[in-house]
Amino acid sequence: MQSRAHYDFRSDTVTVPTKEMALDMIQCEVGDDVFEEDPTINALQDYMADITGHEAALFCATATMTNQVAIRSHLQVPPYSVVCDRRAHVFRYEAGGISFHSGAAVNPVLPKEGYHHLTADVIEANMVLDDDVHFAPTQLVCIENTLNGEIFPLDEIKKISQLVRSKGVRIHLDGARLWNASVATGISIKEYCQQFDSVSLCLSKGLGAPVGSVLVGSKTFIKKARHIRKVFGGGWRQAGILARAGLYAIEHHLPNLKRDHEHAKILANGLVELGFVLVHQPHTNMVFFDGKNVKLPGGDGFTMEKYSAMLARHGIKVFGGETSSGRLVLHHQIPTEAVELLLRVTREWIQTGN
Ligand SMILES: Cc1ncc(COP(=O)(O)O)c(C=O)c1O
């Protein structure tokens, strides 16, 4: 089936359910999940608890919801604060959710020079652990893996986890794309997840389910998270049809991530050959690049606005904008032909202006 996502490099959230997935979805058994009686949701939650090595799991509509429910569930008595990366989704792209839902101060920090990820020393220096009345004590640290497609090294995660837990602080992972990190490194989902008190894993990014994210943690934590999800208006009924899409995606689409990563490397190498600079390392399914050194025929400078307009003429979608930097995101519905077409028309455009 030809999908509208085949030439869409904007995000891995643009995939559409395949016919096979849709057929699978309508055949599942469903029940009322507020009563915890949906057998398909229960099966997904049991499966996720099992592969992550956590006691329990909770299926939610979005990864924003699993992150924010987790944060609200971890935080105890205010005043409190959360330490995370300044570039983290929980801080930058969840509409101020940490302050809105949890009333928490956020201490957003950047990695030290030369690192693409936070390190234990940076986190230690930024946690508030005493009871000085001027500050909001740190009750939670949030990590994101992958972040901008880059993999957080497990060794550093272990150091951070040990440090944070030794201080009596909780640690949450936004693992929306932990699947990609696991496929790229060969490190199991379980090994990553053991380092955290809770993990959010998304089904609707590279895995290609239309909806859904799963939060895992201890039984007590998930009981609390279920309560908070209800407060957020996220208690749902016969959503097993969506859980089934998630199970289908894990079974049938997870193996495709390897090919997406190969496509990302092909694109990254092709762009570098044409004079682009890589802004982040293409460890997984994302290529962040800058075209500030690329000169178009006639001496015009490169902008994403011009690039996206040219690509649109060939049916390829990328984000525009008056900036020289952009991104290409791979997913299971982008075939090799689309990757080749993108590189071919980029080369012709830079060389001939057409
Ligand atoms: C790292 C990360 N976490 C969380 C989310 C939130 O996902 P959702 O759109 O399902 O709320 C995203 C969305 O792209 C993301 O990239």
The ligand as a MOL file (V3000), in Angstrom:
LIG
                    3D

  0  0  0     0  0            999 V3000
M  V30 BEGIN CTAB
M  V30 COUNTS 16 16 0 0 0
M  V30 BEGIN ATOM
M  V30 1 C 11.8570 12.4490 23.0270 0
M  V30 2 C 10.3780 12.6740 22.9930 0
M  V30 3 N 9.6690 12.4720 24.0980 0
M  V30 4 C 8.3390 12.6530 24.1320 0
M  V30 5 C 7.6510 13.0380 22.9990 0
M  V30 6 C 6.1600 13.2690 23.0770 0
M  V30 7 O 5.4660 12.4210 22.2560 0
M  V30 8 P 3.9070 12.6150 21.9460 0
M  V30 9 O 3.8500 13.3960 20.6920 0
M  V30 10 O 3.4000 11.2160 21.7990 0
M  V30 11 O 3.2870 13.3240 23.0910 0
M  V30 12 C 8.3400 13.2580 21.8050 0
M  V30 13 C 7.6200 13.6640 20.5810 0
M  V30 14 O 8.1350 13.7740 19.5040 0
M  V30 15 C 9.7530 13.0660 21.8050 0
M  V30 16 O 10.4780 13.2760 20.7000 0
M  V30 END ATOM
M  V30 BEGIN BOND
M  V30 1 1 1 2
M  V30 2 1 2 3
M  V30 3 2 2 15
M  V30 4 2 3 4
M  V30 5 1 4 5
M  V30 6 1 5 6
M  V30 7 2 5 12
M  V30 8 1 6 7
M  V30 9 1 7 8
M  V30 10 2 8 9
M  V30 11 1 8 10
M  V30 12 1 8 11
M  V30 13 1 12 13
M  V30 14 1 12 15
M  V30 15 2 13 14
M  V30 16 1 15 16
M  V30 END BOND
M  V30 END CTAB
M  END
